[in-house]
Amino acid sequence: MFQKTIQEGVCLRLLEERHAAEVFAVVDRERAYLREWLPWVDGTTKVDDTLTFIQSALQQYAANEGFSAGIWRGDQLIGVIGTHKIDWLYRKVEIGYWLASNFQGRGIVTAACRAVIDHAFAQWKLNRVEIHCASGNAKSCAIPKRLGFQFEGTQREAQLVNGRYLDIQVYAMLARDWK
Ligand SMILES: CC(C)(COP(=O)(O)OP(=O)(O)OC[C@H]1O[C@@H](n2cnc3c(N)ncnc32)[C@H](O)[C@@H]1OP(=O)(O)O)[C@@H](O)C(=O)NCCC(=O)NCCS
């Protein structure tokens, strides 16, 4: 079971089915802020949608293909960080994240990423971790930069979010360069 304290009082814990209502409530409350950059927000309209997401994340975890963890401050869910499906052939993975707006600016997601990247290199023995951020999403792009990732280029109009095609910046870290 993946569980890790990342700051005093803040930890990552695997999402479980029983967390669906709480995760949905945060997404619902933060809808206007989250939908600017995340393509799945508009399609998340009821607790069942979040439950389906958590169930698929648990299947992913059971299949050793990555995981999604809640970012918890005490017992309060304040965000989610997770991996896309691990590419075992090429030993690489992509990380995604979001945080409730009122907890931004405290380094929480940077610390959460550090924990997941440590896990990817130390436990899974992957060779490469990627973070993809929209060019206009400066707060998100700052995270891989702060963690020492290399900017590798921009995929033009690679995501469709709220009817807009977004240019996506690709950042990557290799196992040999971590720490
Ligand atoms: C992008 C997002 C995840 C950033 O979350 P965050 O926790 O504020 O990001 P960080 O962990 O990098 O925090 C950095 C900020 O904390 C400050 N900070 C405070 N203590 C810090 C510490 N110990 N370490 C690092 N940063 C620290 C930094 O100065 C920085 O502040 P600034 O933005 O005013 O420069 C959040 O804004 C979000 O969820 N946005 C909407 C969804 C989204 O865009 N997801 C990503 C899609 S690719």
Ligand as a Chemical Component Dictionary entry (heavy atoms), coordinates in Angstrom:
data_LIG
# 
_chem_comp.id                   LIG 
_chem_comp.type                 NON-POLYMER 
_chem_comp.pdbx_formal_charge   0 
_chem_comp.three_letter_code    LIG 
# 
loop_
_chem_comp_atom.comp_id 
_chem_comp_atom.atom_id 
_chem_comp_atom.alt_atom_id 
_chem_comp_atom.type_symbol 
_chem_comp_atom.charge 
_chem_comp_atom.model_Cartn_x 
_chem_comp_atom.model_Cartn_y 
_chem_comp_atom.model_Cartn_z 
_chem_comp_atom.pdbx_ordinal 
LIG C1  C1  C 0 -0.549 23.453 -10.550 1  
LIG C2  C2  C 0 -0.850 23.107 -9.099  2  
LIG C3  C3  C 0 -0.872 21.615 -8.936  3  
LIG C4  C4  C 0 0.246  23.733 -8.207  4  
LIG O1  O1  O 0 0.080  23.287 -6.847  5  
LIG P1  P1  P 0 1.015  23.892 -5.673  6  
LIG O2  O2  O 0 1.044  22.957 -4.529  7  
LIG O3  O3  O 0 0.639  25.297 -5.416  8  
LIG O4  O4  O 0 2.394  23.867 -6.408  9  
LIG P2  P2  P 0 3.817  23.754 -5.731  10 
LIG O5  O5  O 0 3.958  22.535 -4.990  11 
LIG O6  O6  O 0 4.821  23.877 -6.760  12 
LIG O7  O7  O 0 3.889  25.049 -4.865  13 
LIG C5  C5  C 0 4.725  26.064 -5.360  14 
LIG C6  C6  C 0 4.439  27.342 -4.643  15 
LIG O8  O8  O 0 4.602  27.109 -3.255  16 
LIG C7  C7  C 0 5.650  27.940 -2.752  17 
LIG N1  N1  N 0 6.339  27.165 -1.758  18 
LIG C8  C8  C 0 6.212  27.361 -0.433  19 
LIG N2  N2  N 0 6.940  26.464 0.221   20 
LIG C9  C9  C 0 7.530  25.671 -0.708  21 
LIG C10 C10 C 0 8.409  24.575 -0.639  22 
LIG N3  N3  N 0 8.826  24.086 0.527   23 
LIG N4  N4  N 0 8.790  23.976 -1.800  24 
LIG C11 C11 C 0 8.379  24.447 -2.980  25 
LIG N5  N5  N 0 7.544  25.497 -3.104  26 
LIG C12 C12 C 0 7.143  26.117 -1.967  27 
LIG C13 C13 C 0 6.470  28.306 -3.970  28 
LIG O9  O9  O 0 7.153  29.514 -3.774  29 
LIG C14 C14 C 0 5.392  28.422 -5.015  30 
LIG O10 O10 O 0 4.691  29.626 -4.855  31 
LIG P3  P3  P 0 4.334  30.551 -6.112  32 
LIG O11 O11 O 0 3.366  29.748 -6.982  33 
LIG O12 O12 O 0 3.717  31.742 -5.499  34 
LIG O13 O13 O 0 5.637  30.780 -6.807  35 
LIG C15 C15 C 0 -2.207 23.709 -8.655  36 
LIG O14 O14 O 0 -2.194 25.088 -8.935  37 
LIG C16 C16 C 0 -3.403 23.076 -9.376  38 
LIG O15 O15 O 0 -3.891 22.045 -8.963  39 
LIG N6  N6  N 0 -3.894 23.708 -10.449 40 
LIG C17 C17 C 0 -5.081 23.276 -11.156 41 
LIG C18 C18 C 0 -4.942 21.882 -11.764 42 
LIG C19 C19 C 0 -3.727 21.770 -12.633 43 
LIG O16 O16 O 0 -3.341 22.693 -13.322 44 
LIG N7  N7  N 0 -3.110 20.576 -12.606 45 
LIG C20 C20 C 0 -1.925 20.307 -13.388 46 
LIG C21 C21 C 0 -2.274 19.917 -14.774 47 
LIG S1  S1  S 0 -0.788 19.601 -15.718 48 
# 
loop_
_chem_comp_bond.comp_id 
_chem_comp_bond.atom_id_1 
_chem_comp_bond.atom_id_2 
_chem_comp_bond.value_order 
_chem_comp_bond.pdbx_ordinal 
LIG C1  C2  SING 1  
LIG C2  C3  SING 2  
LIG C2  C4  SING 3  
LIG C2  C15 SING 4  
LIG C4  O1  SING 5  
LIG O1  P1  SING 6  
LIG P1  O2  DOUB 7  
LIG P1  O3  SING 8  
LIG P1  O4  SING 9  
LIG O4  P2  SING 10 
LIG P2  O5  DOUB 11 
LIG P2  O6  SING 12 
LIG P2  O7  SING 13 
LIG O7  C5  SING 14 
LIG C5  C6  SING 15 
LIG C6  O8  SING 16 
LIG C6  C14 SING 17 
LIG O8  C7  SING 18 
LIG C7  N1  SING 19 
LIG C7  C13 SING 20 
LIG N1  C8  SING 21 
LIG N1  C12 SING 22 
LIG C8  N2  DOUB 23 
LIG N2  C9  SING 24 
LIG C9  C10 SING 25 
LIG C9  C12 DOUB 26 
LIG C10 N3  SING 27 
LIG C10 N4  DOUB 28 
LIG N4  C11 SING 29 
LIG C11 N5  DOUB 30 
LIG N5  C12 SING 31 
LIG C13 O9  SING 32 
LIG C13 C14 SING 33 
LIG C14 O10 SING 34 
LIG O10 P3  SING 35 
LIG P3  O11 DOUB 36 
LIG P3  O12 SING 37 
LIG P3  O13 SING 38 
LIG C15 O14 SING 39 
LIG C15 C16 SING 40 
LIG C16 O15 DOUB 41 
LIG C16 N6  SING 42 
LIG N6  C17 SING 43 
LIG C17 C18 SING 44 
LIG C18 C19 SING 45 
LIG C19 O16 DOUB 46 
LIG C19 N7  SING 47 
LIG N7  C20 SING 48 
LIG C20 C21 SING 49 
LIG C21 S1  SING 50 
# 
